[in-house]
Structures are given as structure tokens and as C-alpha cells.
Amino acid sequence: MEILAPAGNFSSLKTAVINGADAVYLGASAFSARAKAGNFSREELHSAVKYCHLFNVKVYLAVNTVLKPSEYNDALSTIKYAHSVGVDAFIIQDIPFIVFLHSTMPDITVHLSTQAGVHNLEGAIAAEKLGVSRVILSRETLLEDVRQITAHTSLETEFFVHGALCIAFSGNCYFSSMVSGLSGNRGRCLQFCRKKYELNGKSGYWLSAKDLDLSDKIEALRDAGVSSLKIEGRMRRPEYVGEAVKHYKTIVCGKKDSSENLKKLFNRGNSCEAYLNDPTENVVYPYAQGHIGVTIGKVSEIHGKTATLKLNGPLKKGDGLKFLRNKIEVGSSLVSADGNRVSFGGDLKQGDSVNLTTDIDLINQINSRRRFLHIEVAVSAQAGEKLSAVIKCGAHIMSFVSDFEVLEAKNSPLTQDDFKECFSKTGDTEFSLEKFDCEIKGTIFLPKSQLNDFRRKIYSDFESFLISQYNKDKTNIKTYNFNFTESYLSVGRNIDFVNKSNVMVQVDDLSKLKDCIDLFDYAAYMPKFYDEKVITDIEKFYNETGKIVFLVLPPILRDGDLGKVLEILSSPSIKHVIVNNLGGLEIAEGKNVLWGPLMNIVNSDFPVDKIMSPEYDGNEFGHNFVYVYGRFPLMTFAHCPKKSLNNGKCLACKGEDMSIKDETGKVFLIRNYRIKYCYAQLLNCNFINNISECKKRKIQNMFVDIIGADNSAKEILTSVKNGQNIVCSNSTHGYFNKKLV
């Protein structure tokens, strides 16, 4: 199994390689989903590739943001350059861009980003048709679904095993985007999930997930066929990256290893296993949103701003501490001297928990680790002849001959020890001289500067040779089948959205539309419960009104969810479907398909019937549907917020909605729905409200979402008919008047 490490900068990259990473993933200066990481310039990228390939480590470049068509050429230029310097694969999210890329560079290796949300076999099949070689599965994927994907596709699978866990479903978090104009889908997430909220009157970090730790699940993932174990952390410090790589490398090699050191480097809520075995796992840690380290003792005495601590072992100067009371941080300290007495900031009491957040000995230990290429060198020298050398590293051997002749010594001839001393100087290389042989015939002499120059040149040439052998030895290069276009683009249309204006209204209860039938053209139905009653609801509504209903497929369909949805779709009454995930394209095969707003399409020319992403900031709308009104879902949750509130215990609720309040008093609705498992969506506190803009911008097809609306369907649709915005204080124009950053 491949250990795949994050590299937010060159220091982290080197630390990953030193500690045994098989591959690293990194970002260029643009188009990376971690825009705040150090990332790599073109020159740095070239150096990074050479360094990694020298150690037989692969490099994957993340170009994994939602891309505007105006950015395609710049992104393509980045990829072409990276490909030319040897980058092994490209991590990409944006589906239209992948289609574009295949028309330009059909032979490059593409890994589908976790932001594409592949979590079931159907999504993997669609990804395979996209011509990718690997899918980076979403963190919500169940182990059984992993098994199905590896058993029934030829795709490599990559799975996150450690690091930060997003509370929202992969690729469908719009919180930062809608609130601040900085899109998480473009690497600029402001992490509003890590702030405090009030849920049912209780204050806490109710949207903040624990970190992921699958140390104990590696054998299960291996048995399921996972190809690559991915460590999250392009924003983490190099020491964390190094220790995480070492930890998982040890486990993959069949040895046991504790996570204790990793928790000292970063621990947010004592970690979790996400959803691998529990579809609605309580992943929230409401007490803290940052690093809390590991508990090492308690406060025994306090004297002013100095505390005496009862600890498992003595502290070292440079250690960092946090003090917790009932799991809440109440103080901190940077240790200034060895021992168990510290000065502190905060409000400490006797009995408070002492947590170690920086272990200076561990940091120094990690930074002292080195990795070298072990070489053997044999030199032959004879007066009047050119100097010759042979270097061997593993199976690779290279011979060298100098462009100068060895001189006859008049006095102070060079000895074997002189040669060994010279060739042992490997400080400016990644080599370690393990064996040295030297044959000297007669008495010889060379200026030391000339010998040093020869050593530097042959070591440099041998490094280049090893890198060239890496590229030559690559055996996994192949052309992947690409039949996405014929499968999913411009296929299955039987409704003409082009030749007239249309209004589609989304509801979770079709009866809400009974008194306003003449005010819309199509209904989009996202029920609270996906069961056999959905078929009856749609049949009855069509028979009574003659209006076509599109069944909205939710973005997450796992395990038993899929069976329930397929049962609904097997009804001949269900002819029209809105898909909100790549897998939906396979699930809805044979239906009239409309791509939903959660598909993140910001390319208006992409040739499918679609509802544009609310992040679309252009003015060319064509015949695409535009989300003109509604509480757009900022997040989709696989976990159950009610379980979080109830210490992880299921309340056996009946799908009642909840609300959550931020520190400014803004209220967000949490809408629950159920398939086999429970899911929830966090609806925006503000309404997208662009009805009056439609005529001005010549918008032909309007998508109106009344789920969670304060006004009735009739009031809203009457405003749509009259071209008037709904009057309310909590509204936004979204990206109609600003650019997506």
C-alpha cells in the first residue's frame, strides 16, 4: 500500500520523503484546494520532482479547484509544465475541465479529487468513464462500498486515513463562499465550521469535527483493496507530516505503533474513524476546535501565575501546554525551564487537566532524522591515464572517466586515504558512501581542487542518472478509456428547455404547490423520506396537475440507501431526475437527467441540461437553469447533529428539523431527511434573492427553491411571475454582483 503524504512546502516534502513516503501530493501557486499552503512555484516544483524521484517517490500535483472556463488555459499551462518536469499524476475535481483536458492531453494520468464526492460503486463507474486512473474516495465512504468499488472497477482507490475531517460532504461545502465570497471549492475556506454555535440552547463547536485516525483499520482497508493511504495536512507543520508518514509506514510494514506521538503534534478532540463502519458516526467534538494535545497530568498547586504540576514525567524547556477544565481550555503555558513548575496565562484551578501540545524532544527527534542513498564507489588511478570511477546504488551502476590525466607524483603522492577522504564528502548530495575501493598504480598526484571538482561532477551526474532511470522505469503509464462524452453529455434529453422560458420550483412536499399550479412549469421534489410513498406522491401530483416532477437525488447514497433509491427509480412513473453527485449519472441511467447545483458546474457551455452552481459568476446563462431564489444548502452532513447533541446516542427521531445560531445571532436551519440512513443539510440563513435580476440578465430558466422558505409557495411564485424580489432583510445576490474568488 502506498503511503501518500501532504507537502504544503518544500520542508514538509523533504520530511515526508525522509520518513518513508511512497508519494507526495502538493499544489502549484494557483488552482490548489489549499491556497493558503506554501505551495510551489515552477522552479520549486521542478526541484521537488527531482528530489522525490531520486528516492523513487511519486509526485502528484493538485489542480483540484472548481475552474472557470477563463482559467482553463492557465491551468492547462501549469499542467503541461508539471508534466514536462515529471509530475506523475494530477489531482482534479472539475468535471468539465477533465473533459477539456482529455481533448488536449489524453495520455496524462488523472486522479479524481475527493472533492468530486465519489463514495459508491456508481460514482466510481462514472469516474472510470471520465478516464481517470484513481479515485480519491470521500471520507463518508463506507467500507462495504470501498469493497464494491475495488472489486468491480479497474480504478486505484485512495483513502484518507489521518488528519482534518471536513464536517460537510466532500465538495459540497459552500459556507465560506456564500458568507464571505471566498470559496472552499477554490481553496479559500475560512473554516466557519470551527466557530462556536448554539444548538438547542447549548453553546459549543457543533460544526467542528474531530481529526481522522484510521491507524487500527489499515488491514481492513488493505483487504478492501485500497491502493493508497492518504494523510491530510498541507497546512500542518513538517514535523507532523514526518511523524504521520513514519507511523503509517510502520503499520503497513506489519508492526504496531502508537498514535501518541501524533496526538502530541496535533489532536483535535481525540480523533475518530469517520464513517468507515458507522454511517452516522458522531464525529463532532463540541468542546474545542484546535489542538488539545495529550493529557500528561493535573494541576496540583497554584501560586499567583505559577503552577506546580503533578505529571507523568518532567517537562523540558520549549514544551507547550494547555490546561483544560471539563474539556474546555482555561489556560496555556510555554515551558521556560525543565521540571514541573510553570508560569501560565489563563484562569487555572487545582485539579485542572494538563495537556502537552508541544513536545520539544519529539520535535528535535523528528528533525534529526535523515535519509540517504547508499552508494559504493570504486576509483582507479594511474599516472599518464585518465582517472576512472564506478558508482553503484542498488541495481544502478554508472562509469565515469575524467577529462584530465593523472600526474606522476614528484613528492607527496596521493594515497588511498586521500581518495577516500575526498569521496566521503557527500554533504552537497543525498548520498552516503557505504563502500569505497581505490586502486592506485605507481605514485600519482592531482591537485585537490581538481579531484574535488571531479567528485562533485560525477555525483551530480549520477543523481541525474538515477532520476532518469526513475522516469525510464515507470511501468504504470497507460492510456485510460474515456467514454464520458458518449455516456453522459447531451444524452437522454426529452424535454426542450431551449425554446421557452421555464420556472422549476423545488419543494419537499408537493402539496404545497396545489394552489399555484399556473405559476410554474416543473416541480423538483426532494422528499423528507425516500420510500415507496415518493412514487405515489409523484404519480398523484402528475395525474392531478399534469405537471412534470423531477425527483431530486441527494448527494450521498451509501450501502442500503442505494437500494431504496433504485427501487423508487424502477417505477415507470419516475422519468425525470435531478442528480447532485457523479454517481447519480449511473443511478439515473435511462431517465431524463438534469444536473443539479451541487455538481459544481460553473461552465455555462458544458453541454448538459443543468442548474448552474450558485458559485457561477458569469453573465452567459444560455438555456441553463439558474438558482434565483432559496436557502441554498451550505453543507450536507453524513453525521447526525442530534446524535452530537445527545453524546453520540441516537434519539430515534422522526426527521424533525433543527436550527443552529452563530455568535452574531444569525439562525441557520438544519433540514433532516432520511433514506436508509439519516442525513441533514445546513440551509443558509440568507436567501439568494435574484428574481428581479432575471429579465435584466436575460435568464431564461429559473430554479426556485422554497424548502425552508418563510413565505408560501404562492407568494414566492407570484413574485417570480411579476419579476419582483421577495421583500426580506436576510437576502443576498450571491455571485450576481461579485466574482468568485
C-alpha positions in Angstrom: 0.0 0.0 0.0 1.2 3.5 -0.9 1.8 6.0 1.9 0.8 9.4 0.4 2.0 12.4 2.3 1.0 16.1 2.1 3.5 18.7 1.1 2.5 22.2 1.8 6.0 23.4 1.2 9.5 22.1 0.4 10.3 21.5 4.1 7.3 19.2 4.5 8.1 17.5 1.3 11.6 16.6 2.4 10.4 15.5 5.8 7.8 13.2 4.2 10.4 11.6 1.9 12.9 11.2 4.8 10.3 9.4 6.8 9.4 6.9 4.1 6.6 8.4 2.0 5.9 6.5 -1.2 4.3 9.5 -2.8 3.6 13.2 -2.0 0.8 15.5 -3.1 1.3 19.2 -3.5 -0.1 22.3 -5.0 1.2 24.8 -7.5 0.9 28.6 -7.0 -2.6 28.5 -8.4 -5.6 26.2 -8.7 -4.9 24.3 -5.4 -7.6 23.5 -2.9 -5.1 24.6 -0.2 -4.5 28.1 -1.4 -3.1 29.1 2.0 -0.4 26.5 2.0 3.1 27.5 0.9 2.6 25.7 -2.4 5.3 25.5 -5.1 6.5 27.9 -7.8 7.5 26.3 -11.2 11.2 26.3 -10.1 10.3 24.8 -6.8 8.1 22.2 -8.4 10.9 21.1 -10.7 13.3 20.8 -7.7 10.7 18.9 -5.7 10.1 16.4 -8.5 13.9 15.8 -8.9 14.3 15.3 -5.2 11.4 12.9 -4.9 12.3 10.8 -8.0 15.8 10.5 -6.7 14.3 8.4 -3.8 11.8 6.7 -6.1 8.9 8.8 -4.6 6.0 9.8 -6.8 4.7 13.4 -7.1 1.0 14.2 -7.5 0.0 17.8 -8.4 -3.3 19.0 -7.1 -5.2 21.2 -9.6 -8.3 20.4 -7.6 -10.4 23.6 -7.6 -13.6 24.5 -9.4 -12.3 26.2 -12.5 -13.9 29.0 -14.5 -13.6 28.5 -18.3 -11.5 31.7 -18.4 -8.9 29.8 -16.3 -8.6 26.7 -18.4 -5.7 27.8 -20.4 -3.7 28.9 -17.4 -4.5 25.6 -15.6 -3.5 23.7 -18.8 -0.2 25.6 -18.9 0.5 24.7 -15.3 -0.3 21.0 -16.1 1.8 20.9 -19.2 4.8 22.4 -17.4 4.4 20.0 -14.5 4.0 17.1 -16.9 7.2 18.1 -18.7 9.3 18.1 -15.5 8.0 14.6 -14.5 4.9 15.0 -12.2 3.4 11.6 -12.0 -0.3 12.4 -11.8 -2.7 15.3 -11.5 -5.5 15.5 -8.9 -8.5 17.2 -10.4 -12.0 18.0 -9.2 -13.7 19.9 -12.0 -15.6 17.6 -14.4 -15.9 19.9 -17.4 -12.1 20.7 -17.1 -11.3 17.0 -17.1 -13.3 16.6 -20.3 -11.4 19.6 -21.8 -8.1 18.1 -20.6 -8.8 14.8 -22.3 -9.2 16.6 -25.6 -5.8 18.3 -25.2 -3.6 15.9 -23.2 -5.3 12.4 -23.4 -2.3 10.5 -22.1 -1.7 12.1 -18.7 -2.6 10.4 -15.5 -5.6 11.9 -13.7 -6.7 11.2 -10.1 -10.2 12.3 -9.4 -10.2 14.5 -6.3 -12.1 13.7 -3.1 -14.0 17.0 -3.9 -15.8 15.1 -6.6 -17.5 13.2 -3.9 -17.1 9.6 -5.2 -18.4 7.3 -2.4 -20.2 4.4 -4.1 -19.7 2.0 -7.0 -21.9 4.0 -9.3 -19.7 7.1 -8.8 -16.6 5.1 -9.4 -18.1 3.7 -12.7 -18.8 7.3 -13.8 -15.2 8.3 -12.8 -13.9 5.4 -14.8 -15.7 6.7 -17.9 -14.1 10.1 -17.2 -10.8 8.4 -18.0 -9.2 8.7 -14.5 -6.9 6.1 -13.2 -7.6 6.6 -9.5 -10.5 7.9 -7.3 -9.8 9.6 -4.0 -12.8 8.4 -2.1 -14.8 10.8 0.0 -14.4 10.5 3.7 -18.0 9.5 4.0 -17.4 6.2 2.1 -18.4 3.0 3.9 -16.0 0.0 4.0 -18.5 -2.1 2.1 -18.7 0.5 -0.6 -14.9 0.5 -0.8 -15.0 -3.2 -1.4 -17.6 -2.9 -4.2 -15.5 -0.2 -6.0 -12.3 -2.1 -5.9 -14.0 -5.4 -6.9 -16.0 -4.0 -9.9 -13.8 -1.4 -11.4 -10.2 -1.2 -12.6 -9.6 2.0 -10.6 -7.0 2.5 -8.0 -8.5 3.8 -4.8 -7.1 6.3 -2.4 -8.4 6.8 1.1 -7.9 9.4 3.8 -6.5 7.8 6.9 -5.3 10.7 9.0 -5.8 14.4 9.5 -8.6 17.0 9.5 -12.1 15.8 8.8 -14.5 18.2 7.0 -17.9 18.1 8.6 -19.6 18.7 5.2 -19.8 16.2 2.4 -16.8 16.4 0.1 -17.1 19.2 -2.5 -20.5 20.4 -1.2 -19.4 23.0 1.4 -20.4 26.5 0.4 -20.4 28.1 3.8 -17.3 30.3 3.3 -18.3 31.0 -0.3 -21.8 32.3 0.5 -20.9 34.2 3.6 -17.6 35.7 2.6 -17.2 35.3 -1.1 -14.1 33.1 -0.6 -14.9 29.7 -1.9 -13.8 26.4 -0.3 -14.1 24.8 -3.7 -11.3 27.1 -4.8 -9.1 26.6 -1.8 -10.0 29.6 0.2 -12.2 28.2 3.0 -12.4 30.4 6.1 -13.4 27.5 8.3 -16.7 28.8 9.7 -17.2 25.2 10.8 -14.6 25.8 13.5 -16.5 28.6 15.2 -18.9 28.4 18.2 -22.6 27.9 17.6 -25.6 27.5 19.8 -27.6 24.3 19.2 -30.8 23.8 21.2 -29.6 26.4 23.7 -26.2 24.7 24.2 -23.1 26.6 23.1 -20.2 24.7 21.5 -18.3 23.8 18.4 -21.2 22.0 16.9 -19.9 22.0 13.3 -16.3 21.1 14.3 -15.2 17.6 13.5 -12.6 15.6 15.3 -9.5 14.6 13.4 -9.4 11.3 11.5 -7.3 8.4 12.7 -7.6 5.0 10.9 -4.5 3.5 12.4 -6.4 0.5 13.5 -8.2 0.0 10.2 -5.2 -0.5 7.9 -5.7 -4.2 7.5 -9.4 -3.7 6.8 -8.5 -1.2 4.1 -5.9 -3.5 2.6 -8.4 -6.3 2.5 -10.9 -4.0 0.8 -8.4 -3.3 -2.0 -7.3 0.3 -1.2 -4.2 1.3 -3.1 -3.1 4.4 -1.3 -3.3 5.7 2.3 -3.6 9.4 2.2 -2.5 11.7 5.1 -4.2 15.1 5.2 -2.2 18.1 6.2 -0.8 20.5 3.6 -1.4 23.2 6.2 0.3 21.3 9.0 3.9 21.7 10.2 6.7 19.4 8.7 7.2 17.5 12.0 3.5 16.4 11.9 3.9 15.2 8.3 7.1 13.3 9.1 5.7 11.6 12.2 2.4 10.7 10.4 4.3 9.1 7.5 6.6 7.2 9.9 3.5 6.0 11.9 1.6 4.6 8.9 4.7 3.2 7.2 5.4 1.2 10.4 1.8 -0.1 10.4 1.8 -1.0 6.7 5.1 -2.9 7.3 3.3 -5.1 9.8 4.5 -3.5 13.0 2.5 -1.9 15.8 2.8 1.8 16.5 1.0 4.1 18.9 -0.7 7.3 17.8 0.5 9.0 21.0 3.3 11.0 19.3 0.9 12.1 16.5 -1.5 13.4 19.1 1.2 15.4 20.7 1.7 17.1 17.3 -1.9 17.7 16.6 -5.1 16.3 18.3 -8.5 17.8 17.8 -10.9 16.0 20.0 -9.2 12.7 20.5 -9.8 11.6 16.8 -12.4 9.4 15.2 -12.8 6.8 12.5 -15.2 8.9 10.5 -17.9 6.8 8.7 -15.9 3.7 7.7 -18.1 1.3 9.8 -20.8 3.7 11.1 -22.8 5.7 8.5 -24.0 8.3 11.1 -20.9 8.3 13.4 -20.8 11.2 15.9 -17.7 13.0 14.6 -18.3 16.3 16.3 -16.2 17.4 19.2 -18.0 20.5 20.7 -15.5 21.4 23.4 -12.6 22.6 21.4 -11.8 23.3 17.7 -8.0 23.4 17.9 -5.0 21.3 19.1 -5.5 20.0 22.6 -2.5 17.6 22.7 -2.4 14.7 25.2 -3.1 14.6 28.9 0.0 14.2 31.0 -1.2 15.2 34.5 -3.1 17.7 36.6 -2.5 21.0 38.3 -1.6 20.3 42.0 -0.9 23.8 43.3 -1.2 27.4 42.2 0.8 30.4 43.5 -0.2 33.6 41.6 0.6 33.0 38.0 2.9 30.0 38.7 1.5 26.4 38.9 3.0 23.2 40.3 2.0 20.2 38.2 1.6 16.5 39.0 2.9 14.9 35.8 3.7 11.5 34.3 7.3 12.8 33.7 9.3 16.1 33.8 8.8 18.9 31.4 11.5 20.2 29.1 12.3 23.8 28.2 10.4 24.6 25.0 7.4 22.3 25.7 3.9 23.7 25.2 1.0 23.1 27.5 -2.8 23.7 27.5 -4.9 23.5 30.7 -8.4 22.1 30.4 -11.4 22.0 32.8 -14.3 19.8 31.9 -12.7 19.5 28.4 -12.7 23.3 27.9 -9.4 25.2 27.6 -8.8 27.6 30.5 -5.1 28.4 30.1 -1.8 27.8 28.4 2.0 27.8 29.0 5.3 27.8 27.2 7.7 26.0 29.5 10.8 28.1 30.2 12.7 25.6 32.4 12.9 21.8 33.0 10.8 20.4 35.8 7.2 20.6 36.9 6.7 24.3 37.7 5.4 26.7 35.0 4.2 30.2 34.6 0.8 30.4 32.8 -1.8 32.5 31.2 -5.5 32.0 31.9 -7.6 31.1 34.9 -6.3 27.8 36.5 -7.6 25.9 39.4 -6.3 22.9 41.3 -7.3 19.7 39.5 -7.3 21.1 36.0 -6.1 18.8 33.3 -2.6 19.4 31.9 -2.2 18.6 28.2 1.1 18.5 26.3 0.7 20.3 23.0 4.4 20.7 22.0 6.9 18.1 22.9 10.3 19.7 22.2 12.2 16.4 22.5 9.9 14.8 19.9 10.3 17.8 17.6 14.0 17.6 17.8 14.0 13.9 17.3 11.9 14.2 14.1 14.1 17.0 12.7 17.2 14.9 13.3 16.1 12.1 11.0 17.9 11.7 7.7 17.6 9.6 4.6 20.4 8.9 2.2 21.0 6.9 -0.9 23.7 4.4 -0.1 26.4 4.2 -2.7 29.5 2.2 -3.5 32.4 3.9 -5.3 35.4 2.3 -6.9 38.3 4.6 -8.2 41.2 3.6 -10.4 44.2 6.0 -10.9 47.4 5.6 -12.8 49.9 8.3 -13.9 49.5 9.2 -17.6 46.0 7.8 -17.7 42.6 9.4 -17.1 41.0 9.0 -13.7 38.1 6.5 -13.7 35.3 5.8 -11.2 32.4 3.5 -11.0 29.4 4.3 -8.8 26.8 1.8 -7.7 23.4 2.4 -6.0 21.2 -0.7 -5.7 20.9 -2.1 -9.2 22.1 1.1 -10.8 25.7 1.4 -12.0 27.4 4.2 -13.9 31.0 4.6 -15.0 33.0 7.8 -15.3 36.2 8.9 -16.9 37.9 12.3 -16.3 38.8 14.7 -19.0 42.2 15.1 -17.5 45.2 12.8 -17.0 46.6 11.8 -13.6 50.1 13.2 -13.0 53.2 11.4 -11.9 54.0 12.4 -8.3 57.2 14.3 -7.7 56.7 14.4 -3.9 53.7 13.8 -1.5 51.9 11.2 -3.7 48.1 10.8 -3.2 47.1 7.8 -1.1 44.0 5.6 -0.9 43.1 7.5 2.3 43.3 10.8 0.3 40.8 9.5 -2.2 38.5 8.1 0.4 38.5 11.4 2.3 37.6 13.2 -0.9 34.8 10.8 -2.0 33.3 10.7 1.5 32.4 14.3 1.2 28.8 13.9 0.2 27.3 16.9 2.0 26.0 18.6 -1.1 24.3 15.4 -2.3 21.7 12.9 -1.0 24.4 10.1 -1.0 26.0 8.2 1.9 29.3 6.4 1.0 28.9 2.9 2.2 31.8 1.2 0.5 34.9 2.6 -1.2 37.6 0.9 -3.2 40.6 2.5 -4.7 43.3 1.1 -7.0 46.4 3.2 -7.4 49.2 2.2 -9.8 52.5 3.8 -9.2 52.9 7.2 -7.5 50.4 9.7 -8.6 49.4 13.3 -7.9 46.3 15.5 -8.6 45.5 19.0 -7.3 42.9 18.5 -4.6 40.7 21.2 -6.3 40.7 19.1 -9.5 39.8 15.9 -7.6 37.0 17.7 -5.7 35.6 19.1 -9.0 35.7 15.6 -10.4 33.8 14.2 -7.4 31.2 16.9 -7.5 30.6 16.4 -11.2 30.3 12.6 -11.1 28.0 12.7 -8.0 25.8 15.3 -9.8 25.7 13.2 -13.0 24.9 10.1 -11.0 21.9 11.9 -9.3 20.7 12.9 -12.8 21.2 9.3 -14.0 19.1 7.9 -11.1 16.3 10.4 -11.8 16.3 9.5 -15.5 16.2 5.8 -14.5 13.1 6.5 -12.4 11.3 8.0 -15.4 12.5 5.2 -17.6 11.4 2.5 -15.1 7.9 3.9 -14.8 5.6 1.0 -15.7 2.2 2.3 -14.8 1.8 4.6 -17.8 -1.2 3.7 -19.9 -4.0 5.4 -21.8 -7.2 5.2 -19.8 -10.5 4.7 -21.5 -12.5 7.9 -21.9 -16.2 7.5 -22.9 -17.8 10.1 -20.6 -18.9 12.2 -23.5 -20.9 9.4 -25.2 -22.3 8.2 -21.9 -23.4 11.4 -20.2 -23.2 14.6 -22.3 -26.2 15.5 -24.3 -27.7 12.1 -23.7 -31.2 11.2 -22.6 -32.9 14.6 -23.1 -36.6 14.5 -23.8 -37.5 18.0 -22.6 -36.8 21.1 -24.6 -35.6 23.8 -22.2 -34.4 26.0 -25.0 -37.3 27.4 -26.8 -39.3 28.9 -24.0 -38.8 30.3 -20.5 -39.3 27.9 -17.6 -39.7 28.0 -13.9 -38.8 25.0 -11.8 -39.7 25.0 -8.2 -38.1 22.8 -5.6 -40.2 21.5 -2.6 -40.1 18.8 0.0 -43.9 18.5 0.0 -45.7 18.5 -3.4 -49.0 19.5 -1.7 -47.5 23.0 -1.1 -47.9 23.6 -4.9 -51.5 22.7 -5.2 -52.8 26.3 -5.1 -50.3 27.7 -7.6 -50.2 25.3 -10.5 -50.3 28.0 -13.1 -47.2 29.8 -11.7 -44.5 27.2 -12.6 -43.6 24.7 -15.3 -41.8 21.9 -13.5 -41.5 20.7 -9.9 -38.4 19.4 -8.3 -39.2 17.0 -5.4 -36.7 16.4 -2.6 -38.7 14.5 -0.1 -38.0 14.2 3.7 -38.2 10.4 3.4 -37.1 8.4 0.3 -39.5 5.5 0.4 -42.3 4.0 -1.7 -44.6 6.9 -0.9 -42.4 9.1 -3.2 -43.7 7.2 -6.2 -47.3 7.7 -5.1 -46.7 11.4 -4.4 -45.3 12.0 -7.9 -48.0 9.9 -9.7 -50.8 11.6 -7.8 -49.4 15.1 -8.5 -48.9 14.4 -12.2 -52.4 12.9 -12.6 -54.0 15.9 -10.8 -52.0 18.7 -12.3 -50.3 17.4 -15.5 -47.0 18.9 -14.2 -43.8 17.0 -14.7 -41.9 16.3 -11.5 -38.1 15.8 -11.3 -37.1 13.6 -8.4 -34.1 15.2 -6.7 -31.4 12.6 -5.9 -29.4 13.5 -2.7 -25.7 13.9 -3.0 -24.9 10.9 -0.6 -26.1 7.4 -1.4 -24.4 4.7 0.5 -24.9 1.0 1.0 -28.7 0.4 1.7 -29.5 4.0 0.7 -28.9 3.0 -2.9 -31.3 0.0 -2.8 -34.2 2.3 -1.6 -33.5 4.9 -4.4 -33.2 2.3 -7.1 -36.5 0.8 -6.0 -38.1 4.2 -6.4 -36.4 4.8 -9.8 -37.6 1.4 -11.1 -41.1 2.8 -11.2 -42.1 3.9 -14.8 -43.7 6.9 -13.2 -40.2 8.3 -12.3 -39.0 9.6 -15.6 -37.2 12.8 -14.7 -34.3 13.1 -12.2 -32.0 15.8 -10.8 -28.6 14.4 -9.9 -26.3 16.0 -7.4 -23.4 13.7 -7.4 -21.3 11.9 -10.1 -22.8 8.6 -9.1 -26.3 9.9 -9.8 -25.4 9.8 -13.5 -25.2 6.0 -13.4 -28.0 5.6 -10.9 -30.4 7.6 -13.1 -29.4 5.8 -16.4 -32.3 5.9 -18.8 -34.0 8.8 -17.2 -34.2 12.4 -18.3 -31.4 13.9 -16.3 -30.9 17.4 -15.1 -27.5 18.1 -13.4 -28.2 19.7 -10.0 -26.5 22.7 -8.4 -24.3 20.5 -6.2 -22.5 19.2 -9.3 -20.5 22.5 -9.1 -20.7 23.4 -12.8 -19.6 26.9 -13.5 -19.0 26.4 -17.2 -22.2 27.5 -18.8 -21.2 25.9 -22.2 -20.8 22.4 -20.8 -23.3 20.5 -22.9 -25.7 19.0 -20.4 -29.1 20.1 -19.1 -28.1 21.7 -15.7 -28.8 24.0 -12.9 -25.7 26.2 -12.7 -23.8 26.2 -9.4 -24.7 29.3 -7.3 -21.0 30.0 -7.5 -21.3 30.8 -11.2 -20.3 34.4 -11.6 -20.6 34.9 -15.3 -23.3 36.5 -17.5 -23.8 33.9 -20.2 -26.7 31.8 -18.9 -28.0 30.3 -22.1 -30.7 27.7 -21.6 -29.3 26.6 -18.2 -31.4 26.9 -15.1 -30.2 29.5 -12.6 -30.8 29.3 -8.9 -32.6 32.6 -8.4 -34.2 32.1 -5.0 -33.9 30.0 -1.9 -32.0 29.0 1.2 -29.1 27.3 -0.6 -27.7 24.3 1.4 -24.3 25.4 2.8 -23.4 21.9 3.9 -24.6 18.4 3.6 -24.0 16.2 6.7 -23.5 12.4 6.9 -23.4 12.6 10.6 -26.5 13.2 12.7 -26.5 16.6 14.6 -29.0 15.2 17.1 -26.6 12.4 18.0 -23.9 15.0 18.5 -26.2 16.9 20.9 -27.0 13.6 22.7 -23.4 12.5 23.3 -23.5 10.2 20.3 -26.6 8.4 21.2 -29.5 8.1 18.6 -32.7 9.8 19.7 -34.8 7.7 17.2 -36.3 11.0 16.0 -38.8 11.3 13.2 -36.9 13.7 11.0 -37.8 16.9 12.8 -35.7 19.9 11.7 -33.4 21.9 14.0 -31.8 25.2 13.9 -28.3 26.5 14.9 -27.3 30.1 15.8 -23.9 31.7 15.3 -22.2 34.2 17.5 -23.9 37.2 15.7 -27.4 35.8 16.2 -27.9 34.5 12.7 -30.0 31.4 12.6 -29.4 28.5 10.2 -32.0 25.8 9.6 -30.8 22.2 9.8 -33.1 20.2 7.5 -33.2 16.5 8.1 -34.0 13.8 5.5 -33.8 10.0 5.5 -33.1 7.3 3.0 -31.8 4.2 4.8 -29.6 6.4 6.9 -30.3 9.9 8.3 -28.8 13.0 6.6 -29.0 16.7 7.1 -28.4 19.9 5.3 -27.4 23.3 6.8 -29.5 25.8 5.0 -28.3 29.4 4.5 -29.6 32.0 7.0 -29.8 34.3 4.0 -32.0 33.8 0.9 -30.5 34.0 -2.6 -32.9 36.6 -4.0 -32.3 37.4 -7.6 -35.8 37.2 -9.1 -35.8 40.9 -10.3 -32.4 40.4 -12.0 -33.7 37.7 -14.3 -35.2 40.0 -17.0 -32.2 42.3 -16.9 -29.8 39.4 -17.4 -32.0 37.6 -19.8 -32.2 34.5 -17.7 -34.5 32.0 -19.5 -34.8 29.2 -17.0 -35.3 29.9 -13.3 -34.8 27.5 -10.4 -36.8 28.5 -7.3 -36.2 26.7 -4.1 -38.9 27.1 -1.4 -37.5 24.5 1.0 -37.2 26.3 4.4 -38.8 29.4 3.0 -40.7 31.9 5.2 -43.3 32.7 2.5 -45.8 30.4 0.9 -45.2 28.9 -2.5 -47.9 31.0 -4.0 -46.4 34.2 -2.6 -42.9 33.3 -3.9 -44.1 32.2 -7.3 -46.3 35.2 -7.8 -43.2 37.4 -7.2 -41.4 35.3 -9.8 -44.1 35.8 -12.3 -44.1 39.5 -11.7 -40.3 39.7 -11.8 -40.1 41.1 -8.2 -37.7 40.1 -5.5 -39.2 38.8 -2.2 -39.1 41.5 0.4 -36.9 40.3 3.3 -34.0 41.6 5.2 -32.0 38.4 5.2 -31.2 38.1 1.5 -28.2 38.1 -0.8 -27.4 38.5 -4.5 -24.7 35.9 -4.2 -22.4 36.0 -7.2 -24.7 38.1 -9.4 -22.8 41.2 -8.3 -19.3 39.9 -7.3 -16.7 37.5 -8.6 -16.0 34.0 -7.3 -12.6 34.2 -5.5 
